Amino acid sequence: MPLQGERGDMFNSIREELESTVTPLLKEIVDDARKLMRQEAELVRTEVREEGVRARQAFTLLIAGSATLFISLVLCAFMLVQLIATEWLKVPLWAAFGIVAVVMALVGGGLSFFGGKKLESMRQSSGRSMQALREGFGWMQRAM
């Protein structure tokens, strides 16, 4: 039922005044939220890009170092086999090769384990950034 008279005009003017002040305020809030989401998305992109550069540098150094260490390890292994077979234990050559192979397998397994842990921690740190972005977009969808 429409309000009539002086009282109805007063309510209409209050309503119009509220609409004229609240609407721009809500629009500004939504615009700020959109701007925040764009900034957050840009931050995640930058973090992912930086992680990629650091990972590429780390893998390049890892490959170069691994190749060099592999060559030196092969030479050291042959040296140890000779020492075990002829000087230290004076065992057959096949036994000396077996001893060196087992020790190297244990060391290699330990290094692989710790390398895998390091890669896992890198993956978790980038996962936290993506989770923050998903939460922000979820909030934005619920708000609109």
C-alpha positions in Angstrom: 0.0 0.0 0.0 1.7 3.3 -1.0 2.3 5.9 1.6 0.5 9.1 1.0 0.8 12.7 2.1 3.7 14.3 3.9 4.8 11.1 5.6 5.0 9.2 2.3 7.1 12.0 0.7 9.5 11.9 3.7 10.0 8.1 3.4 10.5 8.4 -0.4 13.1 11.1 0.0 14.9 9.1 2.7 14.8 6.0 0.4 16.1 8.0 -2.5 18.9 9.5 -0.4 19.9 6.1 0.8 19.9 4.7 -2.7 22.0 7.6 -3.9 24.7 7.1 -1.2 24.6 3.3 -0.8 24.7 2.3 -4.5 28.0 4.2 -5.3 29.5 2.8 -2.0 28.6 -0.8 -3.0 29.9 -0.2 -6.5 33.2 1.0 -5.0 33.4 -2.0 -2.8 32.9 -4.4 -5.7 35.4 -2.5 -7.8 38.0 -2.7 -5.0 37.3 -6.4 -4.6 37.9 -6.9 -8.3 41.1 -4.9 -8.2 42.3 -6.9 -5.2 41.6 -10.2 -7.1 43.5 -8.9 -10.2 46.4 -7.9 -8.0 46.4 -11.3 -6.2 46.3 -13.1 -9.6 49.3 -11.0 -10.8 51.2 -11.8 -7.5 50.6 -15.5 -8.0 51.7 -15.3 -11.7 54.9 -13.5 -10.6 55.6 -16.0 -7.9 55.1 -18.9 -10.3 57.4 -17.2 -12.8 60.1 -16.6 -10.2 59.8 -20.2 -9.0 60.3 -21.4 -12.5 63.4 -19.3 -13.0 64.8 -20.6 -9.7 63.9 -24.2 -10.5 65.5 -23.9 -13.9 68.7 -22.5 -12.5 68.8 -25.2 -9.8 68.2 -28.0 -12.2 70.9 -26.7 -14.6 73.4 -26.6 -11.8 72.2 -30.0 -10.5 72.7 -31.6 -13.9 76.2 -30.1 -14.5 77.3 -31.0 -11.0 75.8 -34.5 -11.3 77.6 -35.2 -14.6 80.9 -34.1 -13.1 80.4 -36.1 -9.9 79.4 -39.1 -11.9 82.7 -39.2 -13.8 84.7 -38.7 -10.7 82.6 -41.3 -8.8 83.3 -43.9 -11.5 87.0 -43.2 -11.3 87.0 -43.4 -7.5 85.0 -46.6 -7.6 87.6 -48.3 -9.8 90.3 -47.0 -7.5 88.5 -48.4 -4.4 87.9 -51.7 -6.1 91.7 -51.9 -6.8 92.5 -51.0 -3.3 90.1 -53.5 -1.7 91.2 -56.3 -4.0 95.0 -55.7 -3.8 95.9 -53.8 -0.6 93.2 -53.7 2.1 91.2 -56.9 2.2 92.9 -58.8 -0.5 89.7 -60.3 -1.8 88.8 -61.5 -5.3 88.1 -58.7 -7.7 84.4 -59.6 -8.0 84.0 -59.2 -4.2 85.7 -55.8 -4.2 83.3 -54.6 -6.9 80.3 -55.9 -4.9 81.5 -54.0 -1.7 81.9 -50.8 -3.6 78.6 -51.2 -5.4 76.6 -51.7 -2.2 78.2 -48.7 -0.5 77.5 -46.5 -3.6 73.9 -47.7 -3.7 73.3 -46.7 -0.1 74.8 -43.2 -0.6 72.8 -42.8 -3.9 69.6 -43.8 -2.2 70.1 -41.3 0.6 70.9 -38.5 -1.8 67.8 -39.3 -3.9 65.6 -39.3 -0.8 66.7 -35.9 0.3 66.5 -34.5 -3.2 62.9 -35.7 -3.4 62.1 -34.0 -0.1 63.5 -30.7 -1.4 61.4 -30.9 -4.5 58.3 -31.7 -2.5 58.8 -28.6 -0.3 59.1 -26.4 -3.4 55.8 -27.8 -4.7 54.1 -27.2 -1.4 55.1 -23.5 -1.3 53.7 -22.8 -4.8 50.6 -24.8 -3.8 49.9 -22.3 -0.9 49.9 -19.4 -3.4 47.4 -21.2 -5.6 45.2 -21.9 -2.6 45.2 -18.3 -1.6 44.1 -17.4 -5.2 41.3 -20.0 -5.1 40.0 -18.7 -1.8 40.0 -15.1 -3.1 38.1 -16.1 -6.2 35.7 -18.1 -4.1 35.0 -15.1 -1.9 34.5 -13.0 -5.0 31.9 -15.4 -6.4 30.0 -15.7 -3.1 30.0 -11.9 -2.7 28.4 -11.3 -6.2 
